[in-house]
Amino acid sequence: MPLASSTTTSSRLLSLLSMLQARRDWPGGLLAERLGVSERTVRRDVDRLRELGYPVQAVKGPDGGYRLEAGSQVPPLLFDEEQAVALAVALRIAVGTGAGIEEAAARALATVRQVLPSRLRQRVDALELSAAARGTEPQVDTEVLLALSAAVRAGEELRFDYRSPGRPGDAEPRPPRRVQPHHLVVRGGRWYVVGWDPGRDDWRTYRVDRMTPRVPNGPRFARREVPGGDVAAFLSARFKGSESTDAWPCRAEVILDLPVAEVAPFAGDGVAEELGPARTRLTAGSWSWAALAAALARFDAEIEVVTPPELRAAFAELSRRAGRTAGLG
């Protein structure tokens, strides 16, 4: 993958290739005008691209011209400096997607890095990503991702087997599930399919690492709008236990006897406000009052519940459970 050099010919080849990629048909005269060369030079440059493996076809007609077709093999790729750096960064990020392409991405990154000028290589090497933090996330088969993506694009109903949490892998076979897939998304290192379940007449979210697609797909379907029109907000709301808005169903305000600097790093999407050297107001939420009480109890400090009373009741129940666990009642 040679980078485009600073010489006139290679720079012109890169410009010619970019133009051919941006538009289906280009009259030879217009290419020559845009590049500031003769039509004869354009013909020679097109021959050079063909020698590199790019399938540039001649277009017949009054003006004549050229068209970049799909090829049968991957030709050497030409990138400008910004594209090369962007590609290297994207390959580094790919390691943390859980898409099962880590090894291929690492090899591609090594190839790109090898041909980068030293100044660009230093920029790429300076980018440190904690991809290892995703090491415990389940990996997804690349072929499954491609199959699901194809079904989304084609608007075809998915038929698949699904491994539910805690269900043994050799359990009695169940009929395949069906869903009309609308989006394939990644969140927190995990891949999900968001789609409409016609059998349940509702939207559903499935983890891709638990899905085994069946062949062939089901019939085509008419796409419908995801509630709210924003799949990211919709998925975030579902993870918060909400059926509509992207907000926790249980929210409360408490005061902690801790400095705000010791609360803010663990507040998640909550809001921490300094009240004094060792007092912090925290507004936070969760999917249940019990879960919120347990999350707040991890702060090693006195907690004053400002509102609502449901959180006080949850703390009382949590206290009773803790007492029984400790053998105190």
SEZA-777511 format. One record per residue (C-alpha): residue number from 1; chain; x, y, z. Coordinates in steps of 0.2 Angstrom, whole numbers, plus 5000, padded with zeros to 4 digits. Example, Ala and Ser with C-alpha at 12.3 -4.5 7.8 and 13.67 -1.06 7.14 Angstrom:
BEGIN
<1, A, <5062, 4978, 5039>>,
<2, A, <5068, 4995, 5036>>,
//
This chain:
BEGIN
<1, A, <5000, 5000, 5000>>,
<2, A, <5012, 5014, 4994>>,
<3, A, <5008, 5031, 5000>>,
<4, A, <5005, 5044, 4987>>,
<5, A, <5022, 5053, 4985>>,
<6, A, <5025, 5071, 4982>>,
<7, A, <5030, 5069, 4964>>,
<8, A, <5019, 5077, 4951>>,
<9, A, <5015, 5060, 4943>>,
<10, A, <5010, 5051, 4958>>,
<11, A, <5000, 5066, 4965>>,
<12, A, <4991, 5067, 4949>>,
<13, A, <4987, 5048, 4950>>,
<14, A, <4980, 5050, 4967>>,
<15, A, <4969, 5065, 4961>>,
<16, A, <4963, 5055, 4946>>,
<17, A, <4959, 5040, 4957>>,
<18, A, <4949, 5051, 4969>>,
<19, A, <4939, 5059, 4955>>,
<20, A, <4935, 5042, 4947>>,
<21, A, <4929, 5036, 4965>>,
<22, A, <4918, 5051, 4967>>,
<23, A, <4908, 5050, 4951>>,
<24, A, <4902, 5036, 4940>>,
<25, A, <4907, 5042, 4923>>,
<26, A, <4920, 5055, 4918>>,
<27, A, <4922, 5062, 4901>>,
<28, A, <4941, 5062, 4896>>,
<29, A, <4941, 5081, 4892>>,
<30, A, <4933, 5085, 4909>>,
<31, A, <4947, 5075, 4918>>,
<32, A, <4960, 5083, 4908>>,
<33, A, <4953, 5100, 4912>>,
<34, A, <4952, 5096, 4931>>,
<35, A, <4969, 5089, 4932>>,
<36, A, <4977, 5103, 4921>>,
<37, A, <4985, 5091, 4908>>,
<38, A, <4981, 5085, 4891>>,
<39, A, <4969, 5071, 4886>>,
<40, A, <4984, 5060, 4881>>,
<41, A, <4992, 5062, 4898>>,
<42, A, <4975, 5056, 4906>>,
<43, A, <4976, 5041, 4894>>,
<44, A, <4993, 5037, 4901>>,
<45, A, <4988, 5039, 4919>>,
<46, A, <4973, 5028, 4916>>,
<47, A, <4985, 5015, 4909>>,
<48, A, <4996, 5017, 4925>>,
<49, A, <4981, 5014, 4936>>,
<50, A, <4976, 4998, 4926>>,
<51, A, <4994, 4992, 4929>>,
<52, A, <4992, 4994, 4947>>,
<53, A, <4976, 4983, 4947>>,
<54, A, <4962, 4997, 4946>>,
<55, A, <4948, 4991, 4933>>,
<56, A, <4946, 5008, 4924>>,
<57, A, <4935, 5005, 4909>>,
<58, A, <4933, 5016, 4894>>,
<59, A, <4916, 5023, 4891>>,
<60, A, <4910, 5025, 4873>>,
<61, A, <4900, 5040, 4867>>,
<62, A, <4902, 5057, 4859>>,
<63, A, <4914, 5063, 4873>>,
<64, A, <4922, 5047, 4878>>,
<65, A, <4928, 5045, 4895>>,
<66, A, <4932, 5033, 4910>>,
<67, A, <4923, 5023, 4923>>,
<68, A, <4930, 5014, 4939>>,
<69, A, <4922, 4997, 4940>>,
<70, A, <4922, 4984, 4954>>,
<71, A, <4937, 4973, 4952>>,
<72, A, <4940, 4954, 4955>>,
<73, A, <4955, 4957, 4967>>,
<74, A, <4961, 4971, 4979>>,
<75, A, <4973, 4983, 4970>>,
<76, A, <4987, 4992, 4979>>,
<77, A, <4978, 5006, 4989>>,
<78, A, <4983, 5025, 4988>>,
<79, A, <4980, 5036, 5002>>,
<80, A, <4984, 5054, 5006>>,
<81, A, <4992, 5058, 5023>>,
<82, A, <4976, 5062, 5032>>,
<83, A, <4968, 5046, 5025>>,
<84, A, <4983, 5035, 5031>>,
<85, A, <4982, 5042, 5049>>,
<86, A, <4963, 5040, 5050>>,
<87, A, <4965, 5022, 5044>>,
<88, A, <4978, 5018, 5057>>,
<89, A, <4968, 5026, 5071>>,
<90, A, <4952, 5016, 5065>>,
<91, A, <4962, 5000, 5065>>,
<92, A, <4968, 5003, 5083>>,
<93, A, <4950, 5006, 5088>>,
<94, A, <4944, 4990, 5079>>,
<95, A, <4953, 4979, 5092>>,
<96, A, <4941, 4985, 5105>>,
<97, A, <4925, 4982, 5095>>,
<98, A, <4922, 4964, 5100>>,
<99, A, <4919, 4960, 5081>>,
<100, A, <4932, 4945, 5081>>,
<101, A, <4944, 4955, 5069>>,
<102, A, <4958, 4959, 5081>>,
<103, A, <4971, 4948, 5073>>,
<104, A, <4967, 4954, 5055>>,
<105, A, <4966, 4972, 5061>>,
<106, A, <4983, 4971, 5070>>,
<107, A, <4991, 4964, 5054>>,
<108, A, <4983, 4978, 5043>>,
<109, A, <4989, 4991, 5056>>,
<110, A, <5007, 4984, 5055>>,
<111, A, <5006, 4985, 5036>>,
<112, A, <5000, 5003, 5036>>,
<113, A, <5012, 5008, 5050>>,
<114, A, <5027, 5001, 5040>>,
<115, A, <5025, 5012, 5025>>,
<116, A, <5020, 5028, 5035>>,
<117, A, <5033, 5042, 5035>>,
<118, A, <5042, 5044, 5052>>,
<119, A, <5032, 5060, 5056>>,
<120, A, <5016, 5051, 5053>>,
<121, A, <5021, 5035, 5062>>,
<122, A, <5025, 5045, 5078>>,
<123, A, <5008, 5053, 5078>>,
<124, A, <5000, 5035, 5076>>,
<125, A, <5011, 5028, 5089>>,
<126, A, <5007, 5042, 5101>>,
<127, A, <4989, 5036, 5102>>,
<128, A, <4987, 5024, 5116>>,
<129, A, <4971, 5015, 5117>>,
<130, A, <4966, 5003, 5132>>,
<131, A, <4959, 4990, 5121>>,
<132, A, <4964, 4977, 5133>>,
<133, A, <4950, 4983, 5145>>,
<134, A, <4938, 4974, 5133>>,
<135, A, <4947, 4958, 5134>>,
<136, A, <4933, 4949, 5144>>,
<137, A, <4919, 4954, 5132>>,
<138, A, <4912, 4940, 5122>>,
<139, A, <4918, 4939, 5104>>,
<140, A, <4907, 4939, 5089>>,
<141, A, <4909, 4929, 5073>>,
<142, A, <4913, 4941, 5059>>,
<143, A, <4903, 4930, 5047>>,
<144, A, <4888, 4932, 5059>>,
<145, A, <4890, 4951, 5059>>,
<146, A, <4891, 4951, 5040>>,
<147, A, <4875, 4940, 5039>>,
<148, A, <4865, 4951, 5051>>,
<149, A, <4871, 4967, 5042>>,
<150, A, <4866, 4960, 5025>>,
<151, A, <4848, 4956, 5032>>,
<152, A, <4847, 4974, 5039>>,
<153, A, <4851, 4982, 5022>>,
<154, A, <4840, 4970, 5012>>,
<155, A, <4825, 4972, 5024>>,
<156, A, <4823, 4954, 5027>>,
<157, A, <4816, 4945, 5042>>,
<158, A, <4829, 4936, 5053>>,
<159, A, <4827, 4918, 5058>>,
<160, A, <4839, 4913, 5072>>,
<161, A, <4842, 4903, 5088>>,
<162, A, <4846, 4912, 5104>>,
<163, A, <4856, 4907, 5119>>,
<164, A, <4847, 4914, 5134>>,
<165, A, <4857, 4919, 5150>>,
<166, A, <4859, 4903, 5161>>,
<167, A, <4852, 4891, 5148>>,
<168, A, <4863, 4876, 5145>>,
<169, A, <4870, 4875, 5127>>,
<170, A, <4863, 4857, 5125>>,
<171, A, <4846, 4861, 5131>>,
<172, A, <4831, 4855, 5121>>,
<173, A, <4829, 4863, 5104>>,
<174, A, <4817, 4877, 5103>>,
<175, A, <4808, 4885, 5087>>,
<176, A, <4819, 4899, 5079>>,
<177, A, <4815, 4916, 5084>>,
<178, A, <4810, 4929, 5071>>,
<179, A, <4813, 4948, 5071>>,
<180, A, <4813, 4962, 5058>>,
<181, A, <4831, 4969, 5061>>,
<182, A, <4832, 4988, 5059>>,
<183, A, <4849, 4992, 5067>>,
<184, A, <4866, 4983, 5071>>,
<185, A, <4874, 4993, 5084>>,
<186, A, <4889, 4991, 5096>>,
<187, A, <4888, 4997, 5114>>,
<188, A, <4901, 4995, 5128>>,
<189, A, <4911, 4982, 5117>>,
<190, A, <4896, 4971, 5114>>,
<191, A, <4885, 4970, 5097>>,
<192, A, <4866, 4971, 5097>>,
<193, A, <4852, 4969, 5085>>,
<194, A, <4838, 4981, 5087>>,
<195, A, <4822, 4975, 5079>>,
<196, A, <4803, 4973, 5079>>,
<197, A, <4796, 4956, 5085>>,
<198, A, <4780, 4954, 5075>>,
<199, A, <4775, 4939, 5086>>,
<200, A, <4776, 4950, 5102>>,
<201, A, <4771, 4966, 5093>>,
<202, A, <4785, 4975, 5102>>,
<203, A, <4803, 4981, 5099>>,
<204, A, <4817, 4969, 5105>>,
<205, A, <4836, 4970, 5108>>,
<206, A, <4847, 4954, 5106>>,
<207, A, <4865, 4951, 5109>>,
<208, A, <4874, 4946, 5094>>,
<209, A, <4886, 4934, 5103>>,
<210, A, <4870, 4924, 5108>>,
<211, A, <4863, 4923, 5091>>,
<212, A, <4865, 4909, 5078>>,
<213, A, <4856, 4915, 5061>>,
<214, A, <4847, 4902, 5051>>,
<215, A, <4847, 4901, 5032>>,
<216, A, <4837, 4907, 5023>>,
<217, A, <4831, 4923, 5030>>,
<218, A, <4812, 4926, 5031>>,
<219, A, <4802, 4938, 5020>>,
<220, A, <4805, 4956, 5017>>,
<221, A, <4796, 4968, 5028>>,
<222, A, <4791, 4987, 5028>>,
<223, A, <4803, 4996, 5039>>,
<224, A, <4796, 5006, 5053>>,
<225, A, <4803, 5020, 5064>>,
<226, A, <4812, 5016, 5080>>,
<227, A, <4803, 5025, 5094>>,
<228, A, <4810, 5043, 5095>>,
<229, A, <4819, 5041, 5079>>,
<230, A, <4836, 5039, 5087>>,
<231, A, <4842, 5021, 5089>>,
<232, A, <4856, 5026, 5101>>,
<233, A, <4844, 5035, 5113>>,
<234, A, <4832, 5021, 5111>>,
<235, A, <4845, 5008, 5116>>,
<236, A, <4851, 5018, 5131>>,
<237, A, <4833, 5020, 5137>>,
<238, A, <4830, 5001, 5136>>,
<239, A, <4846, 4998, 5146>>,
<240, A, <4840, 5010, 5159>>,
<241, A, <4823, 5000, 5160>>,
<242, A, <4813, 5014, 5152>>,
<243, A, <4801, 5010, 5138>>,
<244, A, <4801, 5028, 5131>>,
<245, A, <4813, 5042, 5137>>,
<246, A, <4831, 5040, 5139>>,
<247, A, <4830, 5042, 5158>>,
<248, A, <4831, 5031, 5173>>,
<249, A, <4814, 5026, 5180>>,
<250, A, <4821, 5029, 5198>>,
<251, A, <4830, 5045, 5202>>,
<252, A, <4834, 5052, 5219>>,
<253, A, <4844, 5066, 5227>>,
<254, A, <4856, 5062, 5242>>,
<255, A, <4869, 5071, 5252>>,
<256, A, <4886, 5061, 5255>>,
<257, A, <4898, 5066, 5269>>,
<258, A, <4912, 5065, 5256>>,
<259, A, <4922, 5078, 5246>>,
<260, A, <4915, 5080, 5228>>,
<261, A, <4932, 5074, 5221>>,
<262, A, <4929, 5057, 5229>>,
<263, A, <4911, 5056, 5223>>,
<264, A, <4912, 5063, 5205>>,
<265, A, <4923, 5049, 5198>>,
<266, A, <4910, 5036, 5203>>,
<267, A, <4894, 5045, 5199>>,
<268, A, <4892, 5038, 5182>>,
<269, A, <4879, 5048, 5173>>,
<270, A, <4874, 5056, 5190>>,
<271, A, <4877, 5074, 5194>>,
<272, A, <4889, 5078, 5209>>,
<273, A, <4888, 5096, 5217>>,
<274, A, <4900, 5102, 5230>>,
<275, A, <4891, 5108, 5246>>,
<276, A, <4907, 5110, 5257>>,
<277, A, <4924, 5103, 5260>>,
<278, A, <4917, 5086, 5264>>,
<279, A, <4899, 5086, 5258>>,
<280, A, <4892, 5083, 5241>>,
<281, A, <4875, 5083, 5234>>,
<282, A, <4872, 5068, 5222>>,
<283, A, <4858, 5066, 5210>>,
<284, A, <4858, 5049, 5202>>,
<285, A, <4846, 5036, 5195>>,
<286, A, <4844, 5017, 5192>>,
<287, A, <4832, 5004, 5186>>,
<288, A, <4825, 5001, 5203>>,
<289, A, <4825, 5008, 5220>>,
<290, A, <4834, 4993, 5227>>,
<291, A, <4848, 4994, 5214>>,
<292, A, <4850, 5013, 5217>>,
<293, A, <4851, 5010, 5236>>,
<294, A, <4865, 4997, 5233>>,
<295, A, <4874, 5008, 5222>>,
<296, A, <4874, 5022, 5234>>,
<297, A, <4879, 5011, 5249>>,
<298, A, <4896, 5008, 5241>>,
<299, A, <4901, 5025, 5246>>,
<300, A, <4910, 5023, 5263>>,
<301, A, <4901, 5038, 5271>>,
<302, A, <4885, 5044, 5279>>,
<303, A, <4871, 5046, 5267>>,
<304, A, <4856, 5058, 5269>>,
<305, A, <4841, 5055, 5258>>,
<306, A, <4834, 5071, 5252>>,
<307, A, <4821, 5064, 5241>>,
<308, A, <4811, 5053, 5237>>,
<309, A, <4804, 5042, 5251>>,
<310, A, <4805, 5027, 5240>>,
<311, A, <4824, 5027, 5242>>,
<312, A, <4822, 5028, 5261>>,
<313, A, <4811, 5012, 5260>>,
<314, A, <4824, 5003, 5249>>,
<315, A, <4838, 5007, 5261>>,
<316, A, <4827, 5000, 5275>>,
<317, A, <4824, 4984, 5266>>,
<318, A, <4843, 4983, 5261>>,
<319, A, <4847, 4985, 5279>>,
<320, A, <4835, 4970, 5284>>,
<321, A, <4843, 4959, 5271>>,
<322, A, <4860, 4963, 5276>>,
<323, A, <4856, 4959, 5294>>,
<324, A, <4848, 4942, 5290>>,
<325, A, <4864, 4938, 5279>>,
<326, A, <4875, 4943, 5294>>,
<327, A, <4864, 4932, 5305>>,
<328, A, <4858, 4946, 5315>>,
<329, A, <4839, 4943, 5313>>,
//
